[in-house]
Amino acid sequence: MLVDERDERVELLRVPLQEAGHEIIARVHPDDDLLAKVQDLRPDMIIVDMNSPSRDTLEQMRCIHRDQPRPIVMFAENDDGNLIREAVKAGVSAYIVDGLAHKRVMPILEVAIARFNEFQSLRRELQETRVSLAERKLIDRAKALLMEQRAWPEKQAYQALRKMAMDKNLRVGQVAEQLVSIFELMEPGPDPGVSQKRKP
């Protein structure tokens, strides 16, 4: 998907893309709802060709990066360092100043794709680590509750969790979460018939 304002520069992108077996599936204006366009068109890559990206355009890039991540390459003429940093923060994989030349287009896009894929891989690893840590805490909590309620040693409590997980075809963390929720529901709350004395 091409986001641009100038007709005369479209061919500079279209020709090398076609030669490499790619195509521009849509050409949209920066003022359009870019996130909606991405959701509808599902392009493999977004190429932005602007003199200087506005704050609105960068905000739209940020929303795309958050909700519909894909490689974003920005060809611009503004070489302001702060603007480049803001573009990168918004999810732009490559910000190229005055680099829209025939021979440079495909190498730039290939590097941007590689950089995007590496970032997405790191992002997935981080998410998996967070999930793993959260599950470990739930498993430890469930083990402690079983040890307290059944007077089991830790090994037996964990084996019970594993057996329940296998029987239900679930992860141990999922069974642990269910057990913790059940125990929390069973915990007695304050007796509503007993008035609470307030401290003076």
Protein Blocks (a to p, Z undefined) as FASTA:
>chain_A
ZZdfbfklmmmmmmmmmmnopacfbdcdfkbcfklmmmmnopabdcdddfbdcfklmmmm
mmmmmmmgcddddddfblcfklmmmmmmnopabdcehiacfklmmmmmmmmmmmmmmmmm
mmmmmmmmmmmmmmmmmmmmmmmmmmmmnopafklmmmmmmmmmmmnopafklmmmmmmm
mmmmmpccddfkbccdddZZ
